[in-house]
Amino acid sequence: VKLWDLSARIRWQFLPTWELGGWASLRGSQIEAPGSLSGTVSGKKVPYFPELVADASLKWQFYRHHSLTVNAHYTSERFNDPENNVRLNPYLLLNAALEFQLTSGLHLNLRGENLLNKTYQQWQGFEAPGIRGAAELRFAL
């Protein structure tokens, strides 16, 4: 198997309370199969290995150590099988998070994921959950 990856990341604080960030990863893959498999899958792309994965976020620190982050995540088309016959559709997810610093060592995070309730599959036959949320309480000494 041959794999390559070219990634870039950026973070820009364009105002004292606003930050823009993101990353992208361009990737490639090729199966190099020996012997009897070489005719069927040699030269094909590695299953479940998207050629583009990207993420962009906007963070607003609205009061001291409290912030709101909105995030978009993209995964391009990829194949389900070594023969590259079954394609999985690309998807774009919208997520958001609120973070509150309650005391110097106590943080509360509230997250919403897949806020547009997008139907997608990371692996064939297994639909990812729709809109969902989570709460996290962190304590540090």
C-alpha positions, 0 to 999 in steps of 0.5 A: 500500500502506498499512502501520501498526505499533504496537510496545512493548518491555520489559526488567525486571531483577527480581533481580540475576541475572534479567532478563525481556524482550519486545517485541510488534508489532501491524501492519496492511496494506492494498493500494491497487491502481490501475486493473484490479487494484483489483477483485481485490486492493484492500483486501486485506492485504499478503502475508507481513505478519503482524498480530502478531509477539511475542517474550519472553525470560528471562535468567539470569546464573549466573556473572559474565559467563555467561548462559542465555537462553530465548526464545519467538517468535510469528508470527501467521497471514498470507496468501501471495497478494495475493488473500488466498486462501492462509493460512499458519499461525501459529507459536511457536518456543522457542529457548535460548542459552548465553553464556560470557565466556572472557576479557575479549575472548573470548566463546563463544555456543551457540544452540539454535533451534526446540527443540520441532522445530515444523513451520512455513512462513515462505513457502509451499512452503518449510518452515523447518528443524527443531531446529537449533543454532549455535556462535559464537566472538567475539574483540574487541581 
